[in-house]
Amino acid sequence: MENRTLPIGKADDFFEVFVVDLMVTWECDCAFKIDIFEDGHFIEKEGDKLKRVESSIHRGSLIITPKNARKMLNALKNAIEVTNKEYCK
């Protein structure tokens, strides 16, 4: 099968997220749901002191079929192997 790419443009409101956490659940319609969370540190005033509060912000969900989940898993495995060879010598 030929490898093909489609020229898909980014939406006007597109933004990249540095993911700090994922939650994967199995949906009843035979799909995986991957919830994506971003770092959400903020400063809160406690009396006369400032305190750093850590939290996660839910940035969205990805619904993916088992077939495409396997493709994603294999792509991640390959990327991790390459990264380990290049940077973890």
Salt bridges, closest charged atoms under 4 A:
ASP35 OD1 - LYS33 NZ 3.81
ASP35 OD1 - HIS58 NE2 2.93
GLU38 OE1 - ARG59 NE 2.53
ASP39 OD1 - HIS41 NE2 2.85
GLU46 OE1 - LYS51 NZ 3.13
